[in-house]
Amino acid sequence: MVSMRGYVLSIWSLIDPIYYYCTRLTYLPRQGAESNIFRVRLTKYKGREIVLSDGTEIKKNDTLVKVHLHNVKLLKEIIHIKNEIKKAKIIYRHVQNSLPGLAEFIQRADRSDEIKGVIGITFLNKGCERLGFEVVDITSHIYKGFKWCTFLPIELISSGNSVRHILQHHSPKYLFMSKGKLLNLYGEKNKRKSCP
């Protein structure tokens, strides 16, 4: 099973640069030895209106930064780890250490004043609130089904769980964070110390 997962990951590694090019993603800066785990692009929000905990209103056609985890990079690091808690800690550390680079990207963006916040979609929503994200259900069944299809291969490779187990225990969710909250927590003057 491990060899098959490794084989699929190798193919995915070859396809990933094409995906990166076609989706117009941008790599983010990160200090230190490790690269930033985020790849991002500006997007116009098309979902229902959301009011975040700090009062920020996210409305249709607002400009957000769409965050994509660099899944190939993550999977190469965790594919041989069986302990789910250890996997979660590795992902958490990567995300936490990459958030200052996301704040820097927004501060330096040409359209920084237009950006209302950050949006992502993930299966991995446990612990996100500790990082400052707010977890919101996806209400569109069509869009949620589409995200199931895109995330399922990632989860199958990373966890080795059955499709039935994944369907029962995981569901794609929106992650939001306002620009103000991101800059307050992770901006240049307020950078958190990286996890050890």
GIHU-V205989 format. One record per helix or strand. SS is the DSSP state (2 for helix, 1 for strand). FROM is the first residue (numbers start at 1). TO is the last residue. If there is no record, write none. Layout:
ss->SS from->FROM to->TO
ss->SS from->FROM to->TO
This chain:
ss->2 from->2 to->22
ss->1 from->26 to->27
ss->1 from->38 to->44
ss->1 from->50 to->51
ss->1 from->57 to->58
ss->1 from->63 to->69
ss->2 from->71 to->78
ss->2 from->84 to->108
ss->2 from->112 to->114
ss->1 from->115 to->122
ss->2 from->128 to->131
ss->1 from->134 to->137
ss->2 from->141 to->159
ss->2 from->163 to->169
ss->1 from->173 to->178
ss->2 from->179 to->186
ss->2 from->188 to->190
